[in-house]
Amino acid sequence: MAMIQLDTTIDEALLRLRALAYSGGIPINDLAADIVSRRRRHSKEEEMTSVSSGAGQADTQRYVLLAQRFVALADTLVDDYDVVDLLDHLVGSCVDLLDVSQAGLMLADPLGTLSLVASSSEATRLLELLQVQTEQGPCVECVRTGSPVSVTDLRAETQRWPQFAASALQVGFRSVQALPMRLRDETIGGLNLFNADDRPPLSLPERKIAQAMADVATIGILQQRSVDRSSHVAEQLQAALTTRIVLEQAKGVLAEHGQVDMDTAFAALRVFCRTNRTTLGAVSARIVRRDLSPGEVLSTSLRTSEQDTGNDNPHRTTRGTDNGQR
């Protein structure tokens, strides 16, 4: 079994991971299981790793966090998995690990119609839906062409995407990077990374990391598709959309019960799922069916909030708010 070294630079790790995945010589499930096994075996050693101080220590911490997120993405693909959970983990990892304010993700059905599947905040959810409704915007263009779309200043794009640019600027976003979820000639979706007024556009190294994480998710999704590809893709997307609808309903129930905004409700839902080792879809369905008390979900989030704050990444201290700023 080929192995991926975790004690190397980010670029080297990404190149090795993508080379193994694209080669086709190792099934994604076997590759995922191998990475997870090695990561668990060496977790104690990594925790003891130390460097002098300053920038070196911060870089080493980020390398470890990045390796852990790739392992977590791969771990999601072992055995059966939930598409919505996988893609929610992807957008969450981008916000946690990269110098971006918010993230959103859309998948395309066999006819090329885009649908929102994951978003890191209510602001990005609404912007992604706007792209779907108007059929304009960086993610739409990215999926249509199969190529990345980079915009460093949305103020210069009001003619290109009038409604999207105006709405994004209104909620505080200044730049956006759209990355294709593509394997060879097949593009199945797009990942949008937004930065607010107070953050610089995403750098090339950061874009490479985001693209590599999107590639892992893409390979995992395509790996699970059957010989009857069109039917399976349609069923998979419909299942993801159904889960997303129930998830939005559950967020509304939590927001109303706790008198909190939608971002806070979604954060509480994520914490509950993580704490109880279950999926967003399963918990959302229980909330909507009234099999699970909204108060229980919200109280779990409150009990674990201090621990989650202590695990924040070097780039930020909190997730974004509805206006897309820190």
SVG drawing of the C-alpha trace seen along z (x, -y; Angstrom):
<svg xmlns="http://www.w3.org/2000/svg" viewBox="-43 -49 57 51">
<polyline fill="none" stroke="black" stroke-width="0.4" points="0.0,0.0 1.3,-3.4 1.7,-5.8 1.3,-9.6 3.8,-11.3 2.3,-13.8 5.6,-15.2 6.4,-17.2 5.6,-20.6 2.0,-21.5 2.7,-21.5 4.5,-18.1 1.7,-16.6 -0.9,-17.9 1.0,-16.7 1.3,-13.2 -2.3,-13.0 -3.6,-14.1 -1.1,-11.9 -2.3,-8.8 -6.0,-9.7 -5.8,-10.5 -3.6,-7.5 -6.4,-5.1 -4.1,-2.5 -5.5,-2.8 -9.3,-2.8 -10.3,-5.9 -11.7,-3.8 -8.4,-1.9 -6.5,-5.1 -8.8,-6.7 -8.5,-3.7 -4.7,-3.8 -4.4,-7.5 -6.8,-7.2 -4.9,-4.2 -1.5,-5.9 -2.9,-9.1 -4.3,-7.4 -1.2,-5.4 1.0,-8.5 -1.4,-10.9 0.4,-10.8 3.8,-11.4 2.4,-14.4 1.0,-15.9 4.5,-15.8 6.1,-17.5 7.5,-20.9 9.6,-23.5 11.4,-26.6 8.9,-29.4 7.3,-32.1 6.5,-31.5 8.0,-28.0 5.7,-26.9 2.6,-28.4 3.5,-26.8 4.0,-23.4 0.6,-23.7 -1.0,-24.5 0.6,-21.6 -0.8,-19.3 -4.2,-20.9 -4.2,-20.5 -3.2,-16.9 -5.9,-16.2 -8.5,-17.8 -7.4,-15.7 -7.6,-12.7 -11.1,-13.7 -12.3,-14.2 -10.8,-10.8 -12.3,-9.2 -15.8,-10.5 -15.4,-8.4 -14.6,-5.1 -17.6,-2.7 -21.0,-4.5 -21.1,-8.3 -23.6,-11.2 -23.0,-13.6 -24.3,-16.6 -22.0,-15.8 -19.0,-15.4 -19.6,-18.7 -20.5,-20.6 -17.2,-19.3 -15.4,-20.6 -16.8,-24.2 -16.1,-24.2 -12.5,-23.1 -12.0,-25.9 -13.2,-28.5 -11.3,-27.0 -8.0,-26.4 -7.7,-29.0 -7.6,-32.8 -11.2,-33.1 -14.3,-34.7 -17.0,-32.3 -17.6,-29.4 -20.4,-27.8 -20.8,-24.8 -23.1,-23.8 -23.5,-20.5 -24.8,-20.0 -27.3,-17.3 -26.8,-15.3 -28.4,-18.2 -26.1,-20.8 -28.6,-22.4 -26.9,-23.7 -28.3,-23.3 -27.0,-24.6 -25.7,-21.8 -23.5,-23.4 -22.7,-26.9 -20.8,-28.2 -23.3,-31.0 -26.7,-32.4 -25.1,-35.2 -23.3,-32.7 -26.4,-30.5 -28.5,-33.4 -25.7,-34.4 -25.4,-30.8 -29.2,-30.7 -29.1,-34.0 -26.6,-32.5 -28.9,-29.5 -31.9,-31.7 -30.2,-34.3 -27.9,-31.7 -25.0,-34.2 -22.0,-34.4 -18.6,-33.0 -19.7,-29.5 -22.1,-29.2 -19.3,-30.3 -16.8,-28.0 -19.0,-24.9 -19.9,-25.9 -16.3,-26.2 -14.7,-23.7 -12.0,-26.3 -11.3,-28.4 -12.8,-31.9 -10.9,-34.5 -12.2,-38.0 -10.0,-40.2 -12.5,-43.1 -16.2,-42.6 -16.7,-46.3 -15.2,-45.8 -17.7,-43.1 -21.0,-44.9 -21.5,-44.6 -20.4,-41.0 -22.7,-39.8 -25.0,-42.7 -27.2,-41.1 -24.6,-38.8 -21.9,-41.5 -24.3,-44.1 -25.6,-41.5 -22.2,-40.3 -20.9,-43.8 -23.9,-44.7 -23.2,-42.0 -19.6,-43.0 -17.7,-40.7 -15.0,-42.1 -13.4,-39.2 -14.4,-35.6 -12.7,-32.5 -14.7,-29.8 -13.0,-26.4 -14.3,-23.5 -15.1,-20.1 -13.7,-18.3 -12.1,-15.0 -10.5,-15.0 -13.2,-16.3 -16.2,-15.9 -17.2,-18.8 -19.8,-18.0 -20.0,-21.2 -18.2,-24.3 -16.7,-25.6 -17.0,-29.4 -14.6,-31.1 -15.5,-34.6 -13.4,-37.3 -14.8,-40.3 -13.6,-43.9 -11.0,-43.5 -9.3,-40.4 -7.0,-40.2 -7.9,-38.0 -7.1,-34.3 -3.4,-33.7 -2.2,-31.0 -1.0,-28.6 -4.3,-28.9 -6.1,-28.2 -4.1,-25.1 -5.0,-23.8 -8.7,-24.5 -8.6,-22.9 -6.9,-19.8 -9.6,-19.4 -12.3,-19.8 -10.6,-17.2 -10.7,-14.7 -14.4,-15.2 -15.0,-15.0 -13.1,-11.7 -15.0,-10.3 -18.4,-11.2 -17.5,-9.9 -16.0,-6.7 -19.5,-5.9 -21.3,-6.2 -22.6,-3.1 -22.4,-2.0 -25.8,-3.6 -24.2,-7.0 -27.0,-9.4 -29.6,-7.7 -27.2,-7.4 -26.2,-11.0 -29.8,-12.2 -30.7,-10.0 -27.6,-11.2 -28.3,-14.8 -32.0,-14.5 -31.1,-12.8 -28.6,-15.6 -31.2,-18.3 -33.9,-16.5 -31.4,-16.4 -30.6,-20.1 -34.4,-21.0 -34.8,-19.1 -31.6,-20.7 -33.0,-24.2 -36.2,-23.3 -34.3,-22.1 -32.3,-25.3 -35.5,-27.3 -36.9,-25.3 -33.7,-25.8 -33.6,-29.5 -37.2,-30.0 -36.9,-27.9 -33.7,-29.6 -34.4,-33.0 -31.1,-33.0 -30.0,-33.7 -29.7,-31.0 -25.9,-30.9 -26.0,-30.3 -28.7,-27.6 -26.5,-25.8 -23.4,-26.0 -25.4,-24.4 -26.6,-21.6 -23.0,-20.9 -21.8,-20.8 -24.6,-18.3 -23.8,-16.1 -20.1,-16.1 -20.6,-15.4 -23.0,-12.5 -21.1,-11.2 -24.1,-11.3 -25.0,-13.1 -26.6,-16.4 -29.4,-14.7 -30.3,-12.3 -30.4,-14.9 -32.3,-17.4 -35.0,-14.8 -35.4,-14.0 -35.8,-17.7 -38.4,-18.2 -40.3,-15.0 -40.1,-16.3 -38.3,-13.2 -35.5,-15.4 -35.9,-18.5 -34.5,-21.7 -33.5,-22.7 -31.3,-19.6 -29.4,-20.5 -28.9,-24.1 -27.8,-23.1 -25.2,-20.7 -23.7,-23.6 -23.5,-25.8 -21.7,-23.1 -19.1,-22.6 -18.6,-26.1 -15.5,-26.8 -13.8,-23.7 -14.6,-24.6 -13.2,-28.1 -10.0,-26.7 -9.6,-24.7 -9.8,-27.7 -7.3,-28.0 -4.5,-30.5 -6.4,-32.7 -9.5,-33.6 -11.2,-33.4 -14.8,-33.0 -16.9,-31.9 -18.3,-34.8 -21.6,-36.5 -24.5,-37.1 -22.7,-40.2 -19.7,-38.1 -17.3,-39.9 -15.3,-38.9"/>
</svg>
